[in-house]
Amino acid sequence: MKSRKNMALLATLVLLLGVFVSSGGAAGPANQIVANYADILKANPMPAGDKAQAITLASDATATINLARFAPGAEVKTHFHKSHSETLYVIEGTGRMMLDGKEFEVGPGSVVHIPMGKIHSAKCDNTGDLIAIQVFAPEWTEPDRVPVP
């Protein structure tokens, strides 16, 4: 049963990616795009000194879809989202996620769903960037990351 749920979630992410993500850079909110993630990363280099980057691909009232890049050693501190769920699909790289006190490794093909209010953190522990599609639902309209000491 768990495998079916994972496959359904993966199919949904692939469908969303196919609908929202072609050639060129990222699109503005509410624009439909089809894009190659490598082209988007090339067109949007990570600012000097930064360890993480979220490039908005599409956004409407139901969801915001980002292309997320984490440099080696990047760490997302423990937090939760008070009004959004978050789903990640890892395209490249490896890392470790902490979700509800349990740690697990993620890599290419991993799908992670983080329900609203669930405490989580992450660390990119490989020698290259970790690249993921990040979906927030509903639309990301305000800062929603609540730090957890």
C-alpha positions as a Markdown table, in Angstrom:
| # | Residue | x | y | z |
|---|---|---|---|---|
| 1 | Met | 0.0 | 0.0 | 0.0 |
| 2 | Lys | 2.8 | 2.4 | 0.9 |
| 3 | Ser | 4.4 | 1.7 | -2.5 |
| 4 | Arg | 1.2 | 2.6 | -4.3 |
| 5 | Lys | 1.0 | 5.9 | -2.4 |
| 6 | Asn | 4.6 | 6.7 | -3.2 |
| 7 | Met | 4.0 | 5.9 | -6.9 |
| 8 | Ala | 0.9 | 8.0 | -6.9 |
| 9 | Leu | 2.7 | 10.9 | -5.3 |
| 10 | Leu | 5.6 | 10.6 | -7.7 |
| 11 | Ala | 3.2 | 10.5 | -10.7 |
| 12 | Thr | 1.5 | 13.6 | -9.4 |
| 13 | Leu | 4.8 | 15.4 | -9.0 |
| 14 | Val | 5.9 | 14.3 | -12.5 |
| 15 | Leu | 2.6 | 15.5 | -13.9 |
| 16 | Leu | 3.0 | 18.9 | -12.1 |
| 17 | Leu | 6.5 | 19.2 | -13.4 |
| 18 | Gly | 5.3 | 18.4 | -16.9 |
| 19 | Val | 2.6 | 21.0 | -16.7 |
| 20 | Phe | 4.6 | 23.7 | -15.0 |
| 21 | Val | 8.2 | 23.1 | -15.8 |
| 22 | Ser | 10.6 | 24.0 | -21.4 |
| 23 | Ser | 13.4 | 25.8 | -22.4 |
| 24 | Gly | 14.5 | 29.0 | -20.7 |
| 25 | Gly | 14.4 | 30.5 | -17.2 |
| 26 | Ala | 11.9 | 30.5 | -14.5 |
| 27 | Ala | 8.4 | 31.9 | -15.0 |
| 28 | Gly | 6.6 | 34.5 | -13.0 |
| 29 | Pro | 3.7 | 33.6 | -10.8 |
| 30 | Ala | 0.6 | 32.1 | -12.5 |
| 31 | Asn | 2.5 | 31.5 | -15.7 |
| 32 | Gln | 2.5 | 28.1 | -17.3 |
| 33 | Ile | 5.9 | 26.9 | -18.3 |
| 34 | Val | 7.7 | 23.9 | -19.5 |
| 35 | Ala | 11.4 | 24.0 | -18.7 |
| 36 | Asn | 14.5 | 21.9 | -18.3 |
| 37 | Tyr | 15.8 | 22.2 | -14.7 |
| 38 | Ala | 19.5 | 22.4 | -15.8 |
| 39 | Asp | 18.7 | 25.4 | -18.0 |
| 40 | Ile | 16.9 | 27.1 | -15.2 |
| 41 | Leu | 19.8 | 26.6 | -12.8 |
| 42 | Lys | 22.2 | 27.8 | -15.5 |
| 43 | Ala | 20.1 | 31.0 | -16.0 |
| 44 | Asn | 19.9 | 31.6 | -12.3 |
| 45 | Pro | 23.3 | 31.1 | -10.7 |
| 46 | Met | 23.4 | 30.9 | -6.9 |
| 47 | Pro | 24.3 | 34.3 | -5.4 |
| 48 | Ala | 27.9 | 34.4 | -4.1 |
| 49 | Gly | 28.2 | 33.3 | -0.5 |
| 50 | Asp | 24.7 | 31.6 | -0.5 |
| 51 | Lys | 24.3 | 27.9 | 0.3 |
| 52 | Ala | 20.7 | 27.6 | -0.7 |
| 53 | Gln | 18.4 | 28.9 | -3.4 |
| 54 | Ala | 14.7 | 28.6 | -4.3 |
| 55 | Ile | 13.7 | 29.6 | -7.8 |
| 56 | Thr | 10.0 | 30.0 | -8.3 |
| 57 | Leu | 8.8 | 28.1 | -11.3 |
| 58 | Ala | 5.1 | 28.6 | -11.0 |
| 59 | Ser | 2.5 | 29.8 | -8.5 |
| 60 | Asp | -1.2 | 30.1 | -8.2 |
| 61 | Ala | -3.8 | 29.9 | -5.4 |
| 62 | Thr | -3.3 | 26.2 | -5.0 |
| 63 | Ala | 0.5 | 25.8 | -5.0 |
| 64 | Thr | 3.9 | 27.3 | -5.4 |
| 65 | Ile | 6.5 | 25.2 | -7.2 |
| 66 | Asn | 10.2 | 26.0 | -6.7 |
| 67 | Leu | 13.4 | 24.5 | -8.0 |
| 68 | Ala | 15.5 | 24.3 | -4.9 |
| 69 | Arg | 19.3 | 24.1 | -4.9 |
| 70 | Phe | 21.4 | 23.3 | -1.8 |
| 71 | Ala | 25.2 | 23.6 | -1.9 |
| 72 | Pro | 27.4 | 21.0 | -0.1 |
| 73 | Gly | 27.1 | 21.6 | 3.6 |
| 74 | Ala | 23.9 | 23.6 | 3.3 |
| 75 | Glu | 21.7 | 23.1 | 6.3 |
| 76 | Val | 18.0 | 23.9 | 6.7 |
| 77 | Lys | 17.5 | 24.5 | 10.5 |
| 78 | Thr | 14.7 | 22.8 | 12.4 |
| 79 | His | 11.3 | 24.4 | 11.7 |
| 80 | Phe | 7.7 | 23.8 | 10.7 |
| 81 | His | 5.2 | 25.6 | 8.4 |
| 82 | Lys | 2.0 | 26.9 | 10.0 |
| 83 | Ser | -0.1 | 27.1 | 6.9 |
| 84 | His | 1.6 | 25.1 | 4.1 |
| 85 | Ser | 2.4 | 21.5 | 3.4 |
| 86 | Glu | 5.7 | 20.9 | 1.6 |
| 87 | Thr | 6.7 | 18.1 | -0.9 |
| 88 | Leu | 10.2 | 17.6 | -2.2 |
| 89 | Tyr | 11.3 | 15.4 | -5.2 |
| 90 | Val | 15.1 | 15.0 | -5.2 |
| 91 | Ile | 16.5 | 15.2 | -8.8 |
| 92 | Glu | 20.3 | 15.2 | -8.0 |
| 93 | Gly | 22.5 | 14.9 | -4.9 |
| 94 | Thr | 22.1 | 13.4 | -1.5 |
| 95 | Gly | 21.2 | 14.7 | 1.9 |
| 96 | Arg | 19.7 | 13.9 | 5.2 |
| 97 | Met | 16.2 | 14.9 | 6.4 |
| 98 | Met | 14.9 | 14.9 | 9.9 |
| 99 | Leu | 11.1 | 14.6 | 10.1 |
| 100 | Asp | 9.3 | 14.2 | 13.4 |
| 101 | Gly | 12.5 | 13.1 | 15.1 |
| 102 | Lys | 13.4 | 10.5 | 12.6 |
| 103 | Glu | 16.5 | 10.9 | 10.3 |
| 104 | Phe | 16.7 | 9.4 | 6.9 |
| 105 | Glu | 18.8 | 9.8 | 3.7 |
| 106 | Val | 17.4 | 11.2 | 0.5 |
| 107 | Gly | 18.8 | 11.0 | -3.0 |
| 108 | Pro | 17.7 | 11.1 | -6.7 |
| 109 | Gly | 14.1 | 9.8 | -6.9 |
| 110 | Ser | 13.3 | 10.4 | -3.2 |
| 111 | Val | 9.9 | 11.9 | -2.5 |
| 112 | Val | 9.4 | 13.6 | 0.8 |
| 113 | His | 6.0 | 14.9 | 1.9 |
| 114 | Ile | 5.9 | 17.2 | 5.0 |
| 115 | Pro | 2.4 | 17.9 | 6.3 |
| 116 | Met | 1.6 | 21.3 | 7.7 |
| 117 | Gly | 2.9 | 21.7 | 11.3 |
| 118 | Lys | 5.4 | 18.8 | 11.1 |
| 119 | Ile | 8.8 | 19.6 | 12.4 |
| 120 | His | 11.7 | 19.0 | 10.0 |
| 121 | Ser | 15.2 | 20.0 | 9.0 |
| 122 | Ala | 17.7 | 19.0 | 6.2 |
| 123 | Lys | 21.4 | 18.9 | 5.4 |
| 124 | Cys | 23.1 | 18.5 | 2.0 |
| 125 | Asp | 25.9 | 16.1 | 2.8 |
| 126 | Asn | 27.4 | 15.3 | -0.6 |
| 127 | Thr | 30.2 | 16.8 | -2.6 |
| 128 | Gly | 27.8 | 18.3 | -5.2 |
| 129 | Asp | 24.6 | 20.3 | -5.1 |
| 130 | Leu | 21.3 | 18.8 | -4.0 |
| 131 | Ile | 18.6 | 19.7 | -6.5 |
| 132 | Ala | 14.9 | 19.2 | -5.8 |
| 133 | Ile | 11.5 | 20.2 | -7.0 |
| 134 | Gln | 9.7 | 21.8 | -4.0 |
| 135 | Val | 5.9 | 22.2 | -3.9 |
| 136 | Phe | 4.2 | 24.3 | -1.2 |
| 137 | Ala | 0.4 | 24.0 | -0.9 |
| 138 | Pro | -1.5 | 26.2 | -0.8 |
| 139 | Glu | 0.4 | 29.1 | -2.6 |
| 140 | Trp | 3.3 | 30.6 | -0.7 |
| 141 | Thr | 2.1 | 34.1 | 0.0 |
| 142 | Glu | 3.8 | 35.0 | 3.2 |
| 143 | Pro | 6.8 | 33.9 | 5.3 |
| 144 | Asp | 5.7 | 30.7 | 6.9 |
| 145 | Arg | 8.8 | 29.1 | 8.4 |
| 146 | Val | 8.6 | 28.9 | 12.2 |
| 147 | Pro | 11.9 | 28.1 | 13.8 |
| 148 | Val | 12.1 | 25.4 | 16.4 |
| 149 | Pro | 14.9 | 25.7 | 19.0 |
